[in-house]
Amino acid sequence: MQCYFTGEMFVRPGQPIAAGIVSFQIPDLNITFRAQFKGSAQECQYASLLTLLEFVDLNPHLFKTKTIEIYSDSKMVVSQINDIQLKMPRELEPYRDMAMTYRRKHPYSLNLIRPGSNPATNDLSITDV
């Protein structure tokens, strides 16, 4: 089953702090999820993946006979998850470790897609935060 995630940061005019959105979409189930997030852009990307993986974990009946294929336009997250030997900032290690824990529980592939072809980014705007 194909699943997509993204994390987007927005700067509102007149506000010094950026607000973020975690988003995932599972087209086969007609599910789109979005929530606000505060943190760095990199943390937002990881939070989006972890939110998707938590959904999979909480709904095993929807995925038990399916191959889980996850796609994102976040080169950083895809690279860091697929190559655990890759050097990464220490503050992101707990996020990667959690994603790897989910991977052992619910095997998934994680693939990079080009920007603009990620359905989880459809209709994201500053008004969502």
MDTraj code that builds the backbone (N, CA, C; nanometers):
import mdtraj as md
import numpy as np

residues = "MET GLN CYS TYR PHE THR GLY GLU MET PHE VAL ARG PRO GLY GLN PRO ILE ALA ALA GLY ILE VAL SER PHE GLN ILE PRO ASP LEU ASN ILE THR PHE ARG ALA GLN PHE LYS GLY SER ALA GLN GLU CYS GLN TYR ALA SER LEU LEU THR LEU LEU GLU PHE VAL ASP LEU ASN PRO HIS LEU PHE LYS THR LYS THR ILE GLU ILE TYR SER ASP SER LYS MET VAL VAL SER GLN ILE ASN ASP ILE GLN LEU LYS MET PRO ARG GLU LEU GLU PRO TYR ARG ASP MET ALA MET THR TYR ARG ARG LYS HIS PRO TYR SER LEU ASN LEU ILE ARG PRO GLY SER ASN PRO ALA THR ASN ASP LEU SER ILE THR ASP VAL".split()
xyz = np.array([
    [0.0851, -0.1162, 0.0000],
    [0.0000, 0.0000, 0.0000],
    [0.0903, 0.1233, 0.0000],
    [0.0617, 0.2157, -0.0876],
    [0.1413, 0.3364, -0.0986],
    [0.0945, 0.4423, 0.0012],
    [0.1921, 0.4969, 0.0732],
    [0.1679, 0.6009, 0.1726],
    [0.2660, 0.7148, 0.1456],
    [0.2246, 0.8368, 0.1727],
    [0.3063, 0.9540, 0.1453],
    [0.3094, 1.0428, 0.2689],
    [0.4242, 1.1070, 0.2924],
    [0.4310, 1.2017, 0.4031],
    [0.5133, 1.3232, 0.3644],
    [0.4883, 1.4312, 0.4360],
    [0.5687, 1.5526, 0.4240],
    [0.5553, 1.6333, 0.5519],
    [0.6514, 1.7156, 0.5754],
    [0.6468, 1.8128, 0.6842],
    [0.6816, 1.9472, 0.6234],
    [0.5991, 2.0445, 0.6445],
    [0.6203, 2.1765, 0.5847],
    [0.6255, 2.2817, 0.6941],
    [0.7166, 2.3764, 0.6773],
    [0.7281, 2.4884, 0.7695],
    [0.6843, 2.6149, 0.6969],
    [0.6138, 2.7026, 0.7689],
    [0.5664, 2.8284, 0.7132],
    [0.6019, 2.9411, 0.8095],
    [0.6356, 3.0551, 0.7548],
    [0.6583, 3.1743, 0.8350],
    [0.5406, 3.2676, 0.8088],
    [0.4679, 3.2985, 0.9139],
    [0.3555, 3.3901, 0.9000],
    [0.4062, 3.5332, 0.9026],
    [0.3495, 3.6175, 0.8183],
    [0.3899, 3.7588, 0.8185],
    [0.3714, 3.8198, 0.9572],
    [0.4751, 3.8887, 1.0035],
    [0.4678, 3.9548, 1.1325],
    [0.4962, 3.8654, 1.2519],
    [0.5228, 3.7357, 1.2301],
    [0.5528, 3.6447, 1.3397],
    [0.6932, 3.5881, 1.3213],
    [0.7746, 3.5954, 1.4262],
    [0.9133, 3.5522, 1.4130],
    [0.9322, 3.4008, 1.4114],
    [0.8358, 3.3265, 1.4613],
    [0.8514, 3.1817, 1.4721],
    [0.7726, 3.1124, 1.3616],
    [0.8384, 3.0189, 1.2964],
    [0.7723, 2.9416, 1.1917],
    [0.6812, 2.8367, 1.2552],
    [0.5737, 2.8088, 1.1891],
    [0.4827, 2.7025, 1.2312],
    [0.4895, 2.5936, 1.1257],
    [0.4699, 2.4727, 1.1695],
    [0.4799, 2.3621, 1.0755],
    [0.3539, 2.2791, 1.0695],
    [0.3496, 2.1963, 0.9662],
    [0.2395, 2.1022, 0.9473],
    [0.2995, 1.9652, 0.9193],
    [0.2524, 1.8657, 0.9929],
    [0.2835, 1.7273, 0.9584],
    [0.1665, 1.6778, 0.8757],
    [0.1978, 1.6029, 0.7716],
    [0.0934, 1.5578, 0.6796],
    [0.1278, 1.4207, 0.6256],
    [0.0278, 1.3343, 0.6215],
    [0.0445, 1.2106, 0.5467],
    [-0.0834, 1.1796, 0.4714],
    [-0.0677, 1.1011, 0.3673],
    [-0.1823, 1.0620, 0.2854],
    [-0.1675, 0.9152, 0.2455],
    [-0.2794, 0.8439, 0.2531],
    [-0.2869, 0.7054, 0.2083],
    [-0.4020, 0.6990, 0.1087],
    [-0.3714, 0.7166, -0.0196],
    [-0.4776, 0.7248, -0.1209],
    [-0.5693, 0.6019, -0.1255],
    [-0.5153, 0.4816, -0.1106],
    [-0.5988, 0.3609, -0.1176],
    [-0.7051, 0.3562, -0.0083],
    [-0.6796, 0.4226, 0.1022],
    [-0.7758, 0.4263, 0.2123],
    [-0.8516, 0.5589, 0.2180],
    [-0.8212, 0.6484, 0.1249],
    [-0.8823, 0.7810, 0.1208],
    [-0.8605, 0.8568, 0.2522],
    [-0.7368, 0.8486, 0.3032],
    [-0.7030, 0.9129, 0.4299],
    [-0.6001, 1.0224, 0.4062],
    [-0.6298, 1.1392, 0.4597],
    [-0.5352, 1.2496, 0.4653],
    [-0.5347, 1.2989, 0.6088],
    [-0.4153, 1.3130, 0.6649],
    [-0.4014, 1.3600, 0.8022],
    [-0.3107, 1.4821, 0.8024],
    [-0.3488, 1.5823, 0.8818],
    [-0.2668, 1.7027, 0.8987],
    [-0.2794, 1.7497, 1.0429],
    [-0.1677, 1.7965, 1.0962],
    [-0.1670, 1.8531, 1.2310],
    [-0.0571, 1.9578, 1.2402],
    [-0.0753, 2.0518, 1.3316],
    [0.0264, 2.1545, 1.3532],
    [0.1469, 2.0946, 1.4240],
    [0.2610, 2.1592, 1.4026],
    [0.3852, 2.1128, 1.4632],
    [0.4740, 2.2325, 1.4921],
    [0.5429, 2.2275, 1.6042],
    [0.6430, 2.3291, 1.6374],
    [0.7758, 2.2581, 1.6557],
    [0.8745, 2.3052, 1.5864],
    [1.0081, 2.2477, 1.5920],
    [1.0819, 2.2883, 1.4663],
    [1.1970, 2.2300, 1.4457],
    [1.2753, 2.2626, 1.3266],
    [1.2128, 2.1978, 1.2030],
    [1.2561, 2.2412, 1.0867],
    [1.2073, 2.1827, 0.9616],
    [1.2412, 2.0342, 0.9553],
    [1.3594, 1.9964, 1.0021],
    [1.4004, 1.8559, 1.0000],
    [1.3161, 1.7730, 1.0967],
    [1.2886, 1.8277, 1.2141],
    [1.2030, 1.7581, 1.3103],
    [1.0622, 1.7425, 1.2549],
    [1.0155, 1.8418, 1.1827],
    [0.8822, 1.8366, 1.1228],
    [0.8733, 1.7228, 1.0214],
    [0.9769, 1.7068, 0.9404],
    [0.9787, 1.5970, 0.8433],
    [0.9732, 1.4621, 0.9149],
    [1.0567, 1.4448, 1.0165],
    [1.0561, 1.3190, 1.0911],
    [0.9232, 1.2981, 1.1633],
    [0.8679, 1.4043, 1.2211],
    [0.7394, 1.3915, 1.2909],
    [0.6303, 1.3446, 1.1957],
    [0.6369, 1.3868, 1.0704],
    [0.5384, 1.3430, 0.9711],
    [0.5498, 1.1936, 0.9454],
    [0.6737, 1.1462, 0.9275],
    [0.6944, 1.0021, 0.9073],
    [0.6483, 0.9241, 1.0296],
    [0.6852, 0.9697, 1.1482],
    [0.6474, 0.8982, 1.2702],
    [0.4968, 0.8986, 1.2934],
    [0.4298, 1.0048, 1.2555],
    [0.2839, 1.0091, 1.2672],
    [0.2201, 0.9051, 1.1752],
    [0.2716, 0.8957, 1.0543],
    [0.2238, 0.7928, 0.9607],
    [0.2495, 0.6538, 1.0166],
    [0.3698, 0.6294, 1.0673],
    [0.4029, 0.4969, 1.1204],
    [0.3199, 0.4622, 1.2437],
    [0.2872, 0.5612, 1.3246],
    [0.2002, 0.5366, 1.4392],
    [0.0597, 0.4981, 1.3919],
    [0.0124, 0.5619, 1.2860],
    [-0.1173, 0.5262, 1.2296],
    [-0.1161, 0.3802, 1.1823],
    [-0.0098, 0.3406, 1.1149],
    [0.0036, 0.2011, 1.0699],
    [0.0020, 0.1082, 1.1912],
    [0.0766, 0.1444, 1.2942],
    [0.0864, 0.0613, 1.4140],
    [-0.0484, 0.0477, 1.4849],
    [-0.1267, 0.1541, 1.4865],
    [-0.2555, 0.1521, 1.5556],
    [-0.3670, 0.0866, 1.4734],
    [-0.3409, 0.0632, 1.3445],
    [-0.4426, 0.0066, 1.2555],
    [-0.3871, -0.1121, 1.1768],
    [-0.3348, -0.2127, 1.2461],
    [-0.2711, -0.3245, 1.1752],
    [-0.3666, -0.3998, 1.0830],
    [-0.4952, -0.3993, 1.1149],
    [-0.5922, -0.4690, 1.0306],
    [-0.6002, -0.4096, 0.8895],
    [-0.5628, -0.2835, 0.8731],
    [-0.5658, -0.2200, 0.7416],
    [-0.4427, -0.2535, 0.6577],
    [-0.3378, -0.3028, 0.7237],
    [-0.2093, -0.3195, 0.6556],
    [-0.1543, -0.4617, 0.6602],
    [-0.2173, -0.5527, 0.7336],
    [-0.1542, -0.6824, 0.7607],
    [-0.1246, -0.7661, 0.6365],
    [-0.2001, -0.7557, 0.5330],
    [-0.1713, -0.8334, 0.4120],
    [-0.1101, -0.7475, 0.3023],
    [-0.0705, -0.6269, 0.3355],
    [-0.0196, -0.5319, 0.2361],
    [0.1307, -0.5116, 0.2521],
    [0.1951, -0.4799, 0.1422],
    [0.3321, -0.4329, 0.1441],
    [0.3254, -0.2816, 0.1625],
    [0.3943, -0.2308, 0.2634],
    [0.3886, -0.0884, 0.2934],
    [0.5020, -0.0180, 0.2206],
    [0.4639, 0.0693, 0.1287],
    [0.5593, 0.1491, 0.0523],
    [0.5375, 0.2945, 0.0900],
    [0.6392, 0.3563, 0.1489],
    [0.6282, 0.4944, 0.1930],
    [0.7126, 0.5819, 0.1016],
    [0.6554, 0.6962, 0.0643],
    [0.7216, 0.7889, -0.0269],
    [0.7248, 0.9281, 0.0345],
    [0.8346, 0.9989, 0.0069],
    [0.8468, 1.1374, 0.0520],
    [0.9417, 1.2123, -0.0398],
    [0.9279, 1.3433, -0.0391],
    [1.0217, 1.4278, -0.1121],
    [1.1303, 1.4811, -0.0188],
    [1.1386, 1.4271, 0.1034],
    [1.2417, 1.4660, 0.1988],
    [1.3653, 1.3781, 0.1787],
    [1.4588, 1.4291, 0.1013],
    [1.5824, 1.3543, 0.0743],
    [1.6561, 1.3226, 0.2038],
    [1.6538, 1.4164, 0.2988],
    [1.7222, 1.3967, 0.4257],
    [1.6683, 1.2751, 0.5002],
    [1.5366, 1.2685, 0.5201],
    [1.4776, 1.1591, 0.5968],
    [1.4969, 1.0262, 0.5240],
    [1.4699, 1.0232, 0.3955],
    [1.4845, 0.8991, 0.3188],
    [1.6285, 0.8491, 0.3271],
    [1.7238, 0.9377, 0.3105],
    [1.8653, 0.8985, 0.3160],
    [1.9041, 0.8486, 0.4547],
    [1.8627, 0.9190, 0.5580],
    [1.9019, 0.8820, 0.6943],
    [1.8375, 0.7523, 0.7412],
    [1.7190, 0.7225, 0.6944],
    [1.6538, 0.5968, 0.7323],
    [1.7119, 0.4803, 0.6523],
    [1.7325, 0.5000, 0.5242],
    [1.7796, 0.3907, 0.4392],
    [1.9283, 0.3608, 0.4547],
    [2.0050, 0.4561, 0.5035],
    [2.1487, 0.4361, 0.5248],
    [2.1807, 0.4738, 0.6689],
    [2.1644, 0.3765, 0.7612],
    [2.1805, 0.4087, 0.9034],
    [2.3252, 0.4401, 0.9404],
    [2.4187, 0.4167, 0.8495],
    [2.5582, 0.4531, 0.8737],
    [2.5843, 0.6004, 0.8415],
    [2.4885, 0.6658, 0.7783],
    [2.5025, 0.8045, 0.7386],
    [2.5156, 0.8940, 0.8617],
    [2.6113, 0.9837, 0.8586],
    [2.6309, 1.0793, 0.9687],
    [2.5114, 1.1740, 0.9729],
    [2.4617, 1.1974, 1.0927],
    [2.3468, 1.2856, 1.1077],
    [2.3564, 1.3622, 1.2386],
    [2.2838, 1.4738, 1.2484],
    [2.2859, 1.5508, 1.3728],
    [2.2320, 1.4682, 1.4902],
    [2.2979, 1.4798, 1.6025],
    [2.2611, 1.4027, 1.7223],
    [2.1152, 1.4251, 1.7628],
    [2.0647, 1.5475, 1.7446],
    [1.9276, 1.5761, 1.7888],
    [1.8225, 1.5038, 1.7045],
    [1.8605, 1.4540, 1.5863],
    [1.7655, 1.3798, 1.5025],
    [1.7728, 1.2281, 1.5242],
    [1.8749, 1.1822, 1.5946],
    [1.8907, 1.0382, 1.6152],
    [1.7704, 0.9717, 1.6819],
    [1.7087, 1.0333, 1.7844],
    [1.5906, 0.9684, 1.8449],
    [1.4760, 0.9484, 1.7448],
    [1.4603, 1.0419, 1.6525],
    [1.3561, 1.0287, 1.5502],
    [1.3868, 0.9100, 1.4585],
    [1.5116, 0.9031, 1.4117],
    [1.5506, 0.7915, 1.3254],
    [1.5366, 0.6591, 1.3995],
    [1.5789, 0.6559, 1.5259],
    [1.5702, 0.5326, 1.6035],
    [1.4254, 0.4852, 1.6168],
    [1.3344, 0.5795, 1.6367],
    [1.1925, 0.5432, 1.6462],
    [1.1410, 0.4893, 1.5134],
    [1.1806, 0.5515, 1.4034],
    [1.1396, 0.5029, 1.2711],
    [1.1930, 0.3621, 1.2461],
    [1.3145, 0.3347, 1.2935],
    [1.3720, 0.2008, 1.2770],
    [1.2998, 0.0988, 1.3659],
    [1.2555, 0.1409, 1.4835],
    [1.1773, 0.0521, 1.5707],
    [1.0470, 0.0136, 1.5017],
    [0.9794, 0.1114, 1.4422],
    [0.8569, 0.0816, 1.3674],
    [0.8875, -0.0108, 1.2493],
    [1.0007, 0.0075, 1.1839],
    [1.0357, -0.0740, 1.0660],
    [1.0518, -0.2214, 1.1042],
    [1.1056, -0.2454, 1.2228],
    [1.1189, -0.3845, 1.2684],
    [0.9813, -0.4453, 1.2977],
    [0.8893, -0.3641, 1.3441],
    [0.7550, -0.4105, 1.3785],
    [0.6655, -0.4244, 1.2552],
    [0.6763, -0.3280, 1.1641],
    [0.5956, -0.3237, 1.0416],
    [0.6900, -0.2926, 0.9247],
    [0.7468, -0.3941, 0.8630],
    [0.8439, -0.3672, 0.7546],
    [0.7843, -0.2750, 0.6481],
    [0.8640, -0.1786, 0.6087],
    [0.8221, -0.0842, 0.5048],
    [0.9426, -0.0458, 0.4212],
    [0.9143, -0.0062, 0.2985],
    [1.0186, 0.0538, 0.2150],
    [0.9983, 0.2047, 0.2201],
    [1.1081, 0.2770, 0.2086],
    [1.1026, 0.4229, 0.2114],
    [1.1724, 0.4732, 0.0869],
    [1.0985, 0.5477, 0.0053],
    [1.1467, 0.5887, -0.1257],
    [1.1336, 0.7386, -0.1451],
    [1.2283, 0.7921, -0.2217],
    [1.2288, 0.9341, -0.2535],
    [1.1490, 0.9584, -0.3810],
    [1.0642, 1.0620, -0.3771],
    [0.9938, 1.1057, -0.4974],
    [1.0295, 1.2512, -0.5223],
    [1.0133, 1.2939, -0.6431],
    [1.0527, 1.4313, -0.6752],
    [0.9515, 1.5307, -0.6178],
    [1.0007, 1.6471, -0.5799],
    [0.9102, 1.7511, -0.5304],
    [0.8013, 1.7807, -0.6339],
    [0.6825, 1.8042, -0.5852],
    [0.5701, 1.8320, -0.6734],
    [0.4873, 1.7088, -0.7058],
    [0.5396, 1.5891, -0.6742],
    [0.4627, 1.4676, -0.7025],
    [0.4201, 1.3957, -0.5743],
    [0.4268, 1.4656, -0.4618],
    [0.3888, 1.4081, -0.3336],
    [0.2456, 1.4506, -0.2993],
    [0.1508, 1.3568, -0.3011],
    [0.0117, 1.3948, -0.2714],
    [-0.0087, 1.4475, -0.1292],
    [0.0821, 1.4187, -0.0376],
    [0.0676, 1.4693, 0.1002],
    [0.0876, 1.6200, 0.1058],
    [0.1442, 1.6789, -0.0004],
    [0.1650, 1.8236, -0.0027],
    [0.0483, 1.8977, -0.0699],
    [-0.0451, 1.8251, -0.1272],
    [-0.1575, 1.8897, -0.1975],
    [-0.2326, 1.9845, -0.1055],
    [-0.2516, 2.1053, -0.1538],
    [-0.3321, 2.2055, -0.0857],
    [-0.2770, 2.2503, 0.0498],
    [-0.1483, 2.2274, 0.0776],
    [-0.0893, 2.2802, 0.2003],
    [-0.0645, 2.4292, 0.1831],
    [-0.1008, 2.5052, 0.2833],
    [-0.0758, 2.6487, 0.2787],
    [-0.0632, 2.7019, 0.4203],
    [-0.0235, 2.8250, 0.4295],
    [-0.0059, 2.8898, 0.5585],
    [-0.1371, 2.8961, 0.6368],
    [-0.2506, 2.8900, 0.5711],
    [-0.3790, 2.8951, 0.6409],
    [-0.4052, 2.7673, 0.7194],
    [-0.3273, 2.6598, 0.6919],
    [-0.3458, 2.5347, 0.7649],
    [-0.2823, 2.5372, 0.9033],
    [-0.1952, 2.6341, 0.9287],
    [-0.1255, 2.6373, 1.0576],
    [-0.1871, 2.7365, 1.1529],
])
top = md.Topology()
chain = top.add_chain()
for i, resn in enumerate(residues, 1):
    res = top.add_residue(resn, chain, resSeq=i)
    for name in ("N", "CA", "C"):
        top.add_atom(name, md.element.get_by_symbol(name[0]), res)
traj = md.Trajectory(xyz[None], top)
